[in-house]
């Protein structure tokens, strides 16, 4: 089975900017651990298509881990804006600093060593150890879970099935070439053994697939029903200064949702009443902002005001119009800005 998968991967591997192709691997080239680490952190809870552009911009700005370690945190957070799960961006720079300062710019080459770094959990440590250093490590992402569940016709629903699926993946992981094997399993799940309409007729592992033999491949892996997400309400305040058009922004606390990111003053989305950041004639935007986080849906009222040059906010600071860049804000705050725009002076709508 491993031989068939390897032969398929050598001909069908996806081309990605952080990868070494099977041909280059056979010729002796090896991946850059920095690029493997960066891609794996970016790919958490995110699609390959969404990550490509971010990865290329990051590696152009910070081509190695020491360059990233020297980067101002605000620059890293701004470059990350739009990828979501912002704790990853904070951990990214913290991890780079640890590698630069304590490991002379070299990533540890074992799972245990990698897990000691900020932001690297069991899956990411296994992926880096296998792909970057060719250590035998069991790499199980969503694609691999699906392939394994079907190969062994494992019907226990997720997430309860995860320990069993990892044990089955362990049985398939070779002693040598674990990184190439892991990437082959990921590619198989992404391109052939897909969630809907698996293309069993061209799958290199079809002959040994128990789910295909039983006609239940498309039904696996089974998933336990998800509880309905609660809805939380909040408010965001968009204040503009007369004359120069400066915009009031604040940096959110380092921990929590959107931690450390720049945005419009608001609340913690826990339901408590929130006072405006300064006294003004606040008016509600006509559009309510809706956004979904992992564990809840959020509804935001957007309040807009224009204030004088003598305004002194209780929190945050005014950012000059020619410096303010809505595109550098996290996705939620870009939605807030879009909702506020119709109520703003025409200069902001150009």
ChimeraX attribute file (.defattr): number of C-alpha atoms within 10 A of each C-alpha:
attribute: neighborCount
match mode: 1-to-1
recipient: residues
	/A:1	12
	/A:2	15
	/A:3	11
	/A:4	11
	/A:5	17
	/A:6	20
	/A:7	13
	/A:8	16
	/A:9	21
	/A:10	15
	/A:11	11
	/A:12	14
	/A:13	21
	/A:14	17
	/A:15	9
	/A:16	11
	/A:17	14
	/A:18	20
	/A:19	20
	/A:20	20
	/A:21	21
	/A:22	19
	/A:23	12
	/A:24	12
	/A:25	13
	/A:26	11
	/A:27	9
	/A:28	8
	/A:29	12
	/A:30	16
	/A:31	18
	/A:32	16
	/A:33	21
	/A:34	21
	/A:35	21
	/A:36	21
	/A:37	25
	/A:38	19
	/A:39	23
	/A:40	19
	/A:41	20
	/A:42	24
	/A:43	18
	/A:44	17
	/A:45	11
	/A:46	14
	/A:47	11
	/A:48	13
	/A:49	9
	/A:50	13
	/A:51	17
	/A:52	16
	/A:53	11
	/A:54	18
	/A:55	20
	/A:56	15
	/A:57	13
	/A:58	17
	/A:59	17
	/A:60	10
	/A:61	15
	/A:62	16
	/A:63	14
	/A:64	19
	/A:65	27
	/A:66	20
	/A:67	15
	/A:68	23
	/A:69	22
	/A:70	13
	/A:71	16
	/A:72	10
	/A:73	18
	/A:74	14
	/A:75	12
	/A:76	19
	/A:77	25
	/A:78	17
	/A:79	20
	/A:80	24
	/A:81	23
	/A:82	19
	/A:83	20
	/A:84	19
	/A:85	21
	/A:86	22
	/A:87	18
	/A:88	20
	/A:89	25
	/A:90	22
	/A:91	16
	/A:92	26
	/A:93	23
	/A:94	18
	/A:95	22
	/A:96	28
	/A:97	23
	/A:98	21
	/A:99	21
	/A:100	20
	/A:101	13
	/A:102	11
	/A:103	12
	/A:104	12
	/A:105	18
	/A:106	16
	/A:107	25
	/A:108	19
	/A:109	17
	/A:110	18
	/A:111	22
	/A:112	14
	/A:113	13
	/A:114	23
	/A:115	17
	/A:116	14
	/A:117	20
	/A:118	18
	/A:119	19
	/A:120	22
	/A:121	15
	/A:122	14
	/A:123	18
	/A:124	24
	/A:125	26
	/A:126	25
	/A:127	27
	/A:128	31
	/A:129	29
	/A:130	26
	/A:131	27
	/A:132	23
	/A:133	21
	/A:134	21
	/A:135	20
	/A:136	22
	/A:137	25
	/A:138	26
	/A:139	28
	/A:140	24
	/A:141	17
	/A:142	13
	/A:143	18
	/A:144	24
	/A:145	25
	/A:146	26
	/A:147	29
	/A:148	26
	/A:149	28
	/A:150	25
	/A:151	21
	/A:152	16
	/A:153	21
	/A:154	19
	/A:155	16
	/A:156	17
	/A:157	15
	/A:158	17
	/A:159	11
	/A:160	11
	/A:161	18
	/A:162	15
	/A:163	11
	/A:164	15
	/A:165	23
	/A:166	19
	/A:167	12
	/A:168	18
	/A:169	21
	/A:170	15
	/A:171	10
	/A:172	16
	/A:173	19
	/A:174	16
	/A:175	10
	/A:176	12
	/A:177	17
	/A:178	23
	/A:179	25
	/A:180	24
	/A:181	25
	/A:182	25
	/A:183	21
	/A:184	24
	/A:185	27
	/A:186	23
	/A:187	19
	/A:188	25
	/A:189	21
	/A:190	19
	/A:191	16
	/A:192	18
	/A:193	27
	/A:194	18
	/A:195	18
	/A:196	11
	/A:197	11
	/A:198	17
	/A:199	14
	/A:200	17
	/A:201	11
	/A:202	10
	/A:203	17
	/A:204	20
	/A:205	20
	/A:206	18
	/A:207	13
	/A:208	13
	/A:209	21
	/A:210	17
	/A:211	23
	/A:212	20
	/A:213	14
	/A:214	9
	/A:215	10
	/A:216	14
	/A:217	26
	/A:218	19
	/A:219	15
	/A:220	23
	/A:221	26
	/A:222	16
	/A:223	14
	/A:224	12
	/A:225	8
	/A:226	6
	/A:227	7
	/A:228	9
	/A:229	12
	/A:230	9
	/A:231	14
	/A:232	15
	/A:233	17
	/A:234	19
	/A:235	24
	/A:236	24
	/A:237	28
	/A:238	27
	/A:239	27
	/A:240	24
	/A:241	20
	/A:242	15
	/A:243	9
	/A:244	13
	/A:245	22
	/A:246	21
	/A:247	19
	/A:248	22
	/A:249	21
	/A:250	18
	/A:251	17
	/A:252	20
	/A:253	13
	/A:254	13
	/A:255	12
	/A:256	12
	/A:257	16
	/A:258	22
	/A:259	18
	/A:260	20
	/A:261	26
	/A:262	21
	/A:263	26
	/A:264	25
	/A:265	24
	/A:266	22
	/A:267	19
	/A:268	16
	/A:269	17
	/A:270	9
	/A:271	11
	/A:272	10
	/A:273	11
	/A:274	14
	/A:275	13
	/A:276	20
	/A:277	21
	/A:278	17
	/A:279	13
	/A:280	14
	/A:281	10
	/A:282	17
	/A:283	14
	/A:284	17
	/A:285	20
	/A:286	13
	/A:287	15
	/A:288	16
	/A:289	24
	/A:290	16
	/A:291	14
	/A:292	13
	/A:293	12
	/A:294	8
	/A:295	11
	/A:296	13
	/A:297	15
	/A:298	17
	/A:299	17
	/A:300	22
	/A:301	20
	/A:302	25
	/A:303	23
	/A:304	22
	/A:305	20
	/A:306	20
	/A:307	19
	/A:308	12
	/A:309	13
	/A:310	8
	/A:311	14
	/A:312	14
	/A:313	14
	/A:314	11
	/A:315	14
	/A:316	18
	/A:317	16
	/A:318	19
	/A:319	18
	/A:320	15
	/A:321	14
	/A:322	9
	/A:323	9
	/A:324	16
	/A:325	12
	/A:326	15
	/A:327	13
	/A:328	19
	/A:329	23
	/A:330	23
	/A:331	18
	/A:332	22
	/A:333	24
	/A:334	20
	/A:335	20
	/A:336	27
	/A:337	22
	/A:338	15
	/A:339	22
	/A:340	24
	/A:341	17
	/A:342	14
	/A:343	17
	/A:344	19
	/A:345	13
	/A:346	9
	/A:347	8
	/A:348	11
	/A:349	10
	/A:350	5
